[in-house]
Amino acid sequence: MAMANFDLVALVVQSKRALQHAELICTRTDHDIRSTSALVVEILSNDAKVRWMTDGIAGQLGLATIVAESITARRVALSEQLYQWESERSQRTGALDSMLEMLSQRLVPPALHLNASSSSLFGSQHEFLAEKEPQQPQTEPPTDGNVGASASLEKSRAMTNRTNEKSKWKTLRDFVDERGIDEVIDRMDSERATLEDYLAFTASHADSILARIAEIKARLPIPLSHSIQSQGPSMPSPSTSPSSPSGIKRPFSAMPVDTSNNEQGTASQLVHHFFTQQDALSLAMAQHLEGLARHYDQITDVLRDAGGVIDEHDAVTSFAADEAGGALHATAPFHALKGQLYGLDDHAAHVFQQDTEMLPAIIADIEEAAHQIDQIHESIRNMHQALKSSVDKLRIVMDMLDALAAEMTVKVEDQSHVENDTVALFDSLNSQLGALDELLQTYRQYNLAFDKLVVEMDRRKRTREIVTEELEHMLGRLEQLRDEEISYRERFFQDQGQYLPEDLCPFLADLPPKYLVQTIDDDLLPDLEPSFVAE
């Protein structure tokens, strides 16, 4: 068996310090793991709150959207009702305008209206039905040859001759009560303006609700799956390096971070992912720590077998570390252990030497694992802060939802009041359409009545001519009978008058009375041209 020539005490000290440093790191990491576990409980609780509040808010916002859509639909119904009314009004006013235009094309002879007491067909057209005081008969006898002709008729004919120019004639529209039409139109315009004011009162209600919904959505916290990604380290593969005879495992040659493992998910999924990584890392650290402890036990056993004094305090205090290079040098009193050790061959000594040289790499792996566990703890802490912040934001959003609910209640009531108030307005507006229908029907009848009026005036004229002819014939016959009576009286007076005293019959020489035909009222008839009557 060959003898090993190496500094065994320095190896013991290095192993001891490596083990203590690893234990310190593991202790600190264990504190982080315990703190992480406490945070996870709050994370899962807050995550449940966030999901419950988010679901409730989503439902409330959905209902608010339905309310806004309902207000919009109710306003659209009123607008369509108003549009339908506008369409019917346009039809009726168009028909009325066409009727008035037709009346403006129909000329009225001046003889028909120059003696009228009123120019409004709808104000005094029936005044001739009123009772009149009976007039006293005329006492002045008519001029011979003009029996049956009235002075008013002659006057009407004279005026007709003076106004024979058709360009100056009035039309049927001139006798229409335009003011009555304007009153109906003005009343409709006024009520329609009132209706527009009602509709304008709720015009922005739905948009206001939708704007508040958008504002609330903007205040919602970002989902956890978008705000937090799995930033923990990847799970290292278990070491497959063989153990050295001293019991220490080879360090991981590399612990690469697998970026493809940065998944997104719910809080529980992220926590599970972090814990899986943390368990793998803590397991690797525990294996390293176990290997360091085994290595330290084995090398101290060799030291004891070599007859060295195992005083951990003296061993540690008897060697000083070179702060520049990190090497350890024996000072005293273990000079007898430096050089040759019995019972340990060259291969075993080489393994111990090589394992001791691996200690810095193992410590680096433990530190790296601790750093990654610290990153996991930081990610969990950030997740905890994010969920806590989300809960706080959602509480503010819940308050905003309460305010929105109160606002929607007012706006829905406003819309209901508008609908109730517009019912009477629509009824009145529809009644105004009925008034337009009545006006249109009246003016149609007016147009037809004018045709019949012209025919009636012509009939009366012909009747008057017949009556005048009969009167002239009768008056001629009466005049003939009077002449015969005068002849009879003259012959009687000549034959018998000289024998009768004058005071016996003083009216014996009177002539018979003259007879005339006298009307109570003048029958004023226009002198219409036959061509006008034929039209």
HUQUIGI-V325665 format. One record per pair of residues at least 6 apart in sequence whose C-alpha atoms are under 6 Angstrom apart, sorted by the first residue. I is the first residue (numbers start at 0). GAP is how many residues later the second one is. D is the distance in whole Angstrom. If there is no record, write none. Layout:
BEGIN
i=I gap=GAP d=D
i=I gap=GAP d=D
END
This chain:
BEGIN
i=0 gap=344 d=5
i=1 gap=343 d=5
i=1 gap=344 d=6
i=2 gap=342 d=6
i=3 gap=336 d=6
i=3 gap=342 d=5
i=3 gap=345 d=6
i=4 gap=334 d=5
i=4 gap=335 d=5
i=5 gap=333 d=6
i=6 gap=331 d=5
i=9 gap=318 d=6
i=14 gap=281 d=6
i=18 gap=273 d=6
i=28 gap=341 d=6
i=35 gap=341 d=6
i=42 gap=341 d=5
i=45 gap=341 d=6
i=49 gap=341 d=6
i=67 gap=138 d=5
i=95 gap=344 d=5
i=102 gap=69 d=5
i=102 gap=70 d=5
i=103 gap=67 d=5
i=103 gap=68 d=6
i=103 gap=69 d=5
i=105 gap=65 d=5
i=105 gap=66 d=6
i=106 gap=63 d=6
i=106 gap=64 d=4
i=107 gap=62 d=5
i=107 gap=63 d=5
i=110 gap=49 d=6
i=110 gap=415 d=5
i=111 gap=414 d=6
i=118 gap=56 d=5
i=119 gap=55 d=5
i=120 gap=54 d=5
i=147 gap=320 d=6
i=152 gap=371 d=6
i=197 gap=220 d=6
i=220 gap=169 d=5
i=224 gap=39 d=5
i=224 gap=40 d=5
i=224 gap=41 d=6
i=228 gap=35 d=5
i=229 gap=32 d=5
i=229 gap=33 d=6
i=231 gap=144 d=5
i=232 gap=24 d=6
i=232 gap=139 d=6
i=233 gap=23 d=5
i=233 gap=24 d=5
i=234 gap=42 d=5
i=234 gap=45 d=6
i=235 gap=19 d=6
i=240 gap=9 d=5
i=242 gap=6 d=5
i=245 gap=49 d=5
i=246 gap=47 d=6
i=246 gap=48 d=6
i=247 gap=43 d=4
i=247 gap=47 d=5
i=250 gap=111 d=5
i=277 gap=95 d=6
i=280 gap=88 d=6
i=284 gap=81 d=6
i=318 gap=10 d=6
i=318 gap=11 d=5
i=320 gap=7 d=5
END
